[in-house]
Amino acid sequence: MSRTTLDLWVGVFVALGFAALVFLAMKVGGSSELSGASTYAVTAPFDNVGGLKPRAPVKSAGVVVGRVGDIHFDSRNFRAIVRIDLGEHYKFPRDTSASILTSGLLGEQYIGLDPGADTETLKDGDVLEITQSAVVLEKLIGQFMFNKAAETPSRP
């Protein structure tokens, strides 16, 4: 095999490897989901969003139905306001509840939607009134340690 043929095959192999890396980066980044679909935005107030970040998935029944659009602080009510961009073809009742959940023990945080029973559906600009904030692991550990310390029997 001549040197130029070998160089050509190495170049093809490097180009394919680079293309594979770009493809994987796009899949991991989640840019393919809901990127071209039209969406409508609803907001949800939370007391604590924990480690929730913009572009985090919004799931219902384990299916990604949207993305977190924006998170900002409401200085009047001292709550975090989360904008949720839902796919236009996903219609949820107006009394849908939103919870901040974690994938696994220390995984990424996402918003889980639990549909209600209202006959009217959410529209662009609506507010989800029923929310459950993120569970902060440090607070749980602190409560557990405090309760265990209080349970220790005193010696006679």
Salt bridges, closest charged atoms under 4 A:
ASP7 OD2 - ARG3 NE 3.99
GLU33 OE1 - ARG67 NH2 2.94
ASP47 OD1 - ARG79 NE 2.98
ASP70 OD2 - HIS72 ND1 3.78
ASP85 OD2 - ARG83 NH2 3.09
GLU88 OE2 - LYS91 NZ 3.37
ASP126 OD2 - ARG94 NH1 3.24
GLU151 OE1 - LYS148 NZ 3.63
